[in-house]
Amino acid sequence: MGGIFGVLSQGNCIYDLFFGTDYHSHMGTMRGGLAVLNGNRIKRAIKDITNAQFRSKFQAELKQLGGTFGIGVISDMDDQPLIIRSHLGRYAIVTVGKINNQEELIALAFQKGATHFSEISGTTEHVDNINSTELVATLINQGASFEQGIVNAQDKIEGSCSLLLLTETGIYAARDKFGRTPLTIGRKYDPQIPKNQTTLIEPPSSYAITMETCAFPNLNYKIVKVLGPGEIVHITLEGIEVCKPAEKRNRICGFLWVYYGYPSSSYEGINVELVRYRCGAALAKEDDVEVDYVCGIPDSGTSHGVGYANASHIPYGRPFVKYTPTWPRSFMPQDQNIRDLVAKMKLIPVEELIKNKKLLFCDDSIVRGTQLKDTIKLLYQWGAKEVHMRVACPPLVFGCKFLDFSRSRSEFDLAGRSAIRELMGDNLGDLTDFLNPDSEHYKNMVDIIRKRLSLTTLKYQHLEDLVQAIGLPKECICTYCWDGVG
């Protein structure tokens, strides 16, 4: 998916920029980048983070990147930030999202006089490996101003795009037209200069803009504004100017609360960890299975497991301990064989909590199920009597067309869609019955997945329970991957 962060400061912003961007490392796997404005010069650094942490790649260069304004990115695809020179001026840009009509936009750009687009190396779903951030910049440059250019990009892109522009006057921030990814602004005062209550003169302050609000507390930022869908703002040290007000329709990605978001982050004012507790409690509702321990598949399954255990009054246990000092998240390496090795080696079993035990695991989701199958096999090898699985979201049936949250190349890689294909063949037709938990088609689909994973029982969260756990109206949440409604 990726994550973006920006800072404006009276002094050197690099400390906040470095750590604020680092707090998005769980969002991406390919590139990390920083761009800083120093006087009228933009300095930039981009690093490969496929096999190393963002911090270890950038720490040595921080002294060379000092400045007052800056933007950073953890990218799951493109080399970013890009530095652009155009009739609007010189600026740096970072983006997060997915462009589905890329070829159409490239053809239109050539008609308008664009001469080339750079390609990126590596494996990507995008046609011709075009750097999508460069395409967004091209759309912005077609406007008479930054504001008009960003609106032009928002209107023409099919998919999603949130972005930050670093300019000489400040930072432009724009949330995706339908709010699929979040952006939040924070502010902090200079702690050395107390606020003068008599004269009402405020001390110097810094502003930051983030996707993940978990970046704010340790950097002493307090939330002052949550951008609405399609909203565009210009942030300077003097304040926040709204260039384009928010749209009414909001379709924020529900999967952020289920899996991608960090536990201490909040979106639309709703905390991730609390939503996961509520998801776990909903899974426990009317579930009469008898087990020795409730457990969570680390990391995001842990919160769902805690919620289930609290609601069911069954003890919570950790039959797997995650070894974090050297092993990255299992989805990060690009090679499937390496991902499988990471998934196996980072989870160390605790035999005393497994042998002769009936275990119930909560997980955030089942995407392909490949790594989960190996984990369940290992549990049986260590002597588990029963392994039950409760999944915090409904079966994934549709491949996401708005954000790159899965490495699946085809919808048939998804466990749910693959099971439907086994039942129906290639002519799937109407999938409505497979979305209804009370239908025989749905039950047969879930049972195929259960058998593939060698589970004693398998139950998924009902969509209405997930929506209730999030706490927003369904029409404000993108649920496309579960029911095809985006």
Buried (B, 14 or more C-beta within 10 A) or exposed (E): BBBBBBBBBEEBBBBBBBBBBBBBBBBBBBBBBBBBBBEEEBBBBBBEBBEEBBBEBBEEBBEEBBBBBBBBBBBBBBBBBBBBEBEBEBBBBBBBBBBBEBEEBBEBBEEEEBEEBEEBEEEBEBEEBBBBBBBBBBBBBBBEEBBBBBBBBBEBBBBBBBBBBBBEEBBBBBBBBBBBBBBBBBBBBBEEEEEEEEEEEEEEBBBBBBBBBBBBEEBBBEBBBBBBBBBBBBBBBEEBEEBBEBBEEBBBBBBBBBBBBBBBBBBBEBBBBBBBBBBBBBBBEEBEBEBBBBBBBBBBBBBBBBBBBBBBEBEBBBBBEBEEEEBBBBBBBBEEEBBBBBBBEBBEBEEEBBEEBBBBBBBBBBBBBBBBBBBBEBBEEBEBBBBBBBBBBBBBBBBBBBBBBBBBEEBEBBBBBBBBBEEBEEEBEEBEBBBBBEEEBBEBBBBBBBEBBEBBBBBBBBBEBBBBBBBBEBEBBBBBBBBEBB
